[in-house]
Amino acid sequence: MQERYLKYYSHHLGADNEMLVFGNWGYPVIVFPTTMGRYHEAKDFKLIESARGQIESGKVKIYCPDSIDKHSWYGKHLHPSERIQNHGYYDQYLNEELIPAILSECNVSKVAVAGCSFGGYHAANFAFRHPEKVSHLYTMGAAFDIRSFLGDYYDENVFYNNPPNYLPNATDPNLWKMEIILGTCNADFCKPDNENLSKILAHKNINHWLDIRWHGTHDWDIWREMFPEYLNKI
């Protein structure tokens, strides 16, 4: 399984960003790390190993970029307005730098996005904000309402980065073409978030699968089980 390390300067972030890429070819899948996780987290916790078969066969090519959570949602040392602004820079980096480069490299028109726990939030928020660039969305143990991160602070930027707020009004036809899987389990404390998002999607007649498993908890064991199963649907 080919592994490639990349480090490059992002103009939107104003800093270097690091990333691991797994595989020679295949459909591009962007995997976001969990809370304040790094680009190597999916490898460290063997999420990549769980998908070795799909990677080595050329079914998928997996990209694992860094997050900037410590400067955005988890940057408690910053005013909420600055934290949400920093997340906006991250979204611009993804939308205007990383994704176009991946689309060009893989010669496709869309990418798949995935993530566990808070990485699932990043995947879902990007997919719902930019559905013209996303064909598949796979979340595992994710929560989607970020208002609690900012205390009483609320503005338009918060609204448009909080899927339960803006998704009910979304009209982009690409949302109805996207394959969406929300993975959770009975013992996952994020299960209610997944059920709530599923209700929003169902109300809009957006096809999706709410995958609630009877076993497992909010941890890597169940996510390693889900991930290769979801990739097989690409």
Buried (B, 14 or more C-beta within 10 A) or exposed (E): EEEEEEEEEBEBBEEEBBBBBBBEBBBBBBBBBBBBBBBBBBBEBBBBBBBBEBBBEEBBBBBBBBBBBBBBBBBEEBEBEEBBBBBBBBBBBBBEBBBEEBBEEBEEEBBBBBBBBBBBBBBBBBBBBBBEBBBBBBBBBBBBBBBEBBEEBBEEBBEBBBBBBBBEEBEEEBBEBBBBBBBBBEBBEBBEBBEBBBEBBEEBEBEBBBBBBEEBEBBBEBBBBBBBBBBEEB
